[in-house]
Amino acid sequence: MKVVVVTVTYNSSDLLKRCVDALLKQTRKVDKIVIVDNNSSTEHKEKIETIVKEAETAEAIFMCENLGGAGGFEKGMRYAAQKFSPDWYWIMDDDAFPSENCLEKLLKHSDLPDIGCLTPLIYGVDNQAFQLYHHKKIVRFSSTDKTVYKHYKKVPEVSKIEANAFVGPLISKAAVNRVGFPDGGLFIYGDDTEYTHRIFCNGLNVYLIKEAVINHRDVLLTNNNNYKAWWKAYYMFRNRVMFVDEFNSTSFGKFMGKMYVKSRLFKMSVKARLRRIPKKYKKLRIEMLKKAYADGKKGLSGKTVDPVVFNRQFDE
């Protein structure tokens, strides 16, 4: 069985090196590592070229612009399909470091019925705790998701879930043949949930394998006064509105799902008005949240807010 890894990186070659090193130490060897670079700086590109030279099984695709994680994974998986025709696509962010027997433990369960993907349990290396929130079920008319298991001891050896992060899911060829590739138009945030849930909704199983463990950085929560991070909330909510439309089959379901999302946006807008920040930033925050909902309803995908352009206004 041919296993091809696809990982996406952007100005984080040090993390990528750790990821690739972990992949090369697998007890069940990977056949190929495809690195998609989202137009990193020259310094990072040079380091990536060195990583590729040192790892015989690795090769890199250098993009001319930042397509976000979603665009990068779509490009990488399409490239892997055309060039290598793998039986399995092992998808992970560059800050994921699989334990040495992770792939072996996943493939041990390759005879399970109707496999869409096999997902390892994600362990946070900074907080020294399992990141169980990445293993999800979809609730409230697809408006949000919940953790399937709240405690490690409650996780069965093998279980079915409804969605997962792009932190080590092993996607089957059957899944790619049935549902295609990740939606690059989502740019960033929610693309992993959308793709794995799309697999689930098309009659294939998303299995969580407890004995297979992948290590992952813990995301540091940014203060709400970090204005330069506000573009992230835009994509999070825009993509969720489109998610509601995609996975609700009735008009009522779509309506209710969007109302749940809209209520969350309203609460965030109220908080923005009450916070002690410059008035012009309050206005910007509220405008971005409104735009997220409006663009989501229109199904307006792609890089509709460029993070670089967005952040320039705070440097003026």
Salt bridges, closest charged atoms under 4 A:
ASP14 OD1 - LYS47 NZ 3.86
ASP21 OD2 - LYS17 NZ 2.91
ASP31 OD2 - ARG28 NH1 3.43
GLU43 OE2 - LYS47 NZ 3.61
GLU59 OE1 - LYS32 NZ 3.62
GLU59 OE2 - LYS83 NZ 3.26
GLU65 OE1 - LYS303 NZ 3.59
GLU74 OE2 - ARG78 NE 3.05
ASP95 OD1 - HIS216 NE2 3.18
ASP95 OD2 - ARG217 NE 3.56
ASP145 OD2 - ARG240 NH2 2.44
GLU194 OE1 - ARG198 NH2 2.90
GLU211 OE1 - LYS105 NZ 3.61
GLU211 OE2 - LYS108 NZ 3.29
GLU211 OE2 - HIS109 NE2 2.99
ASP245 OD1 - LYS258 NZ 3.03
ASP295 OD2 - LYS291 NZ 2.96
ASP306 OD2 - LYS303 NZ 3.98
ASP315 OD1 - LYS228 NZ 2.97
